[in-house]
Amino acid sequence: MASGFFALLDDIAAIMDDVAVMSKVAAKKTAGILGDDLAVNAEKASGFVSSREIPVLWAIAKGSFINKLIILPIAFLLSAFFPVAIIIILVLGGLFLAYEGAEKIYEFFFHRKHATTDITTQTFTEAEILAMEKEKIKSAILTDFILSVEIVIIALGTVIEEPLNTQIAVVSIIAIIATVGVYGIVALIVRMDELGLKLIAMSSKESSISKSIGNLLVQALPKVIKSLSVIGTIALIMVAGGIFAHNIDFFHHFAEQLPAIVKEFALGLVFGFVVLGIVNLFKKIFGKK
């Protein structure tokens, strides 16, 4: 009886070792998309008044967690019984991400005067602020859903030959990292100024290390927020282009002499503006009617 118990413990330890090793491999393969996820969601979580940043970010993080709960079981079932559906879903998601990126570029060059309103610099009623927050949260959760699909599928691909219990353990670990890790870092970014002010208040001296760091954080936040919009847009296009290049055989072998980063960006940009053109055409047609 005792020997059987210890044998069971050995089996569990061996499984945990395998899961740990494969989780490291999966984390390396999803590192790029996790970085894109961070840039996109940090940009979407910014632009709120200070007192609303954490509640809004918490709402997006909860939506992200629900996204993972929906995606994981579906991904395992599709992988087992209908693997082609995963590629179709990825490509459709890539088209949406490319469209979002292209729309941001189009708005920047042709509708700068009508750019998205920053809640922090305008005066609105409480109802208007809540309505804008709700819309931005919805947009962020939808984008997170598509990025989460890509993260889960890439992680699943690294363990697709392994037993189901190993697949579930590894992909679930990556999904948790993608939620807790990404949104934890986003929270730190959007609260940089608050931390800076606290460091300044802690020091009674005119020149001190804490005050210098505090001033640096306060001054850096606006620049970080502005750069996040650019980084997030590039990330959307890059993720979309990567989906097309890795999941459509023609584009995988297209222009192989080009560096992958250039090819993926070009693919995302072209597809984004094609979809944007189609959407704008439909808007004009239905607008006239």
C-alpha positions, 0 to 999 in steps of 0.5 A: 500500500505504502509503495503504491502511494509513493509510486503515485507521488513519483508519477505526479512529480514526473507529470509536474516536471513535464508540465513545467518544462513544456510551460517554459517552451510555450511561454517562449513561443507566446512571448511575442504575442504577450508583448503585443497583448500588453501594448494593445491593452495598456493603450486601451486601458489608458485615457481615464481620470485617475480615480477610474483607472483601476475600476476600468482596468479591473472590469477589462481584466475580469472580461479577459478572464471570462474570455479565457474560460470560454476559449480554453474548452472550445480550443481543446474540443476543436483541436480534437475534433475539428482542427480546421475551425481553429485556423478559420477563427484565427484568420477572422480574428486577424482580419478584425485586428488588421481592421482596427489597426488600419482604422486608427491610422486612417483616423490619425491622417484624415480625421485628426480633428475628430480624434477619440475624445480623452476623458481626462481633458474634457468636461462631461456629465457622470452619465456620459463618462460611464457611457464612454467607459462602458464602450471602451471596456467593451472594445478592450474585451473584444480585442482581448478575446481575439488576442487570447485566441491567438495565445491559447492556440500557439500554446496549444500547438506546442503540446498538441502531441501530448496527453490531454491532461498535459495540454490542459495544464500547460495551456491553462498556465499560459492563459493565467500568465496572459491575464494576471501578468499582462494586466498586472503590468498594465496597472503599474503603467497607468498608476505611474503618476500616483506612485511618483507623487507618493515618492515625492511626498515621502521626501522632505528634502529638495533633492533626494533619490525618491523625489527624483524618481517620483518626478521622473515617473510623473513626467514620463507617464504622458509620454508613455501613454502617447507612445502606447497608442502608437505601439498598440496600433503597430501591435494590432497590425503585426499580430494580424499579419502574423496570423495570416503568414502562419495560417495561410499557406500562400502567405507563409511562402510569399516573399520569403526573402523579406524579413518576417517582421516586414512581411507580417507588418505589410500583410497586416497593413494591406488586409487592414485597409482592404477590410477598412475600405469594404466597411466604409463602403457598406457604411456609405451604402447603408448611410444613404439608404 
